[in-house]
């Protein structure tokens, strides 16, 4: 045990020295830039992020995802195949994705100027001059519809959609980023063009850079791709309303297993209770097979292969979710055990041993979460998008170590209300 502790201590000391220093500035057009030099490999990782996730869909669910998905399907006269071939010939890897809060484009490329510069120029074209060509639109729309039709048969996806609808009600977080079959079918080329014009603007743009560049080269890189019109910052998202009563919803589905989701609105990025709730949930249901929920539901009673809980922090309150899958005839018992385990945890909090082991587990694994340039650039985007402190990575482990038993107990008692939980089950009777 003493040897293990010594090894962890030495690794953490090395890790503390290796945490990158983050540089930060704004372009003349108002785009925020976050940069970490990483000279070991002649590569650069870039993420371009917009406040253009599904929370900005309005009454057209799926609009943000379809818009983002078409950016590399045709731009300034280049076809999707030509764009893909261009990046491939340059040894560059492009990606794009959409979540509730953000839309993202990523690029990984060698820093050799004759490779990097044309890759950046192509990325700039995708951002500034997407064609939204009708054939490409229909192709991507059909891909989305095919996935949505599959999701209609998936108990997990059905449960997730109903859970978010019930927890978030009329809030933008209530709909899934994928939209619905009806909403995606109804989207038009003009919808995409207007969405792009409104949200893909310099003032709504964040560029994260990690790679073998100096500051001047990073500034030139940012200026190359930040050529969008200035635009305006989107209005703040509305607050998430608290649940006023408990709701239980069952959806009949022809399967021998029932999918269960239980929860409520949870916390937001930068929340004052973030670390107390994070450590507490690690003990409750976030540490895989060694959590309390897994112990009570899986190990002691064999009611499910896994039982878990997590917070999904967003710009405003994201979801707190506990979930499992169990045999139809065991559903009521499994839900009762989950609720009792959570109730006991909220009332009594964790033990000293549980807290100590949780801190060791979290801090010991944290270096692995930023072991690559790709990991680091992802964190830069999160820090910049959610206006988190620049020293967030440096202070993460100390913030974890500062969490006490009373902090966890207090935070859970104030923030988690079992009597107003939403419970969604999807399966056979």
Buried (B, 14 or more C-beta within 10 A) or exposed (E): EEEEEEEEEEEBEEBEEEBBEBBEEEBEBBBBBBBBBBEEEBBBBBBBBBBBBBBBBEEBBBBBBBBBBBBBBBBEEBBBEEBBEBBEEBBBEBEBBBBBBBBBBBBBBBBEEEBBBBBBEBBBBBBBBBBBBEEBBEEBBEEBBEEBEEBEEBBEBBBBBBBBBBBBEEBBBBBBBBBBBEBBBBBEBEBBBEBBEBBBBBBBBBBBBBBBBEEEBBBEBBBBBBBBEEBEEBEEBEEBEEBEEEEEBBBEBEBEBBBBBBBBBBBBBEBEBBBBBBBBBBBBBBBEEBBBBBBBBBEEBEBBEBBBBBBBBBBBBBBBBBBBBBBBEBBEBBBEBBBEBBEEBBEEBBEEEBBEBBBBBBBBEBBEBBEBBBBBBBBBBBBBBBEBEBEBBBEBBEBBEEBEBEBBBBBBEEBBBBEBBBBBBBBBE
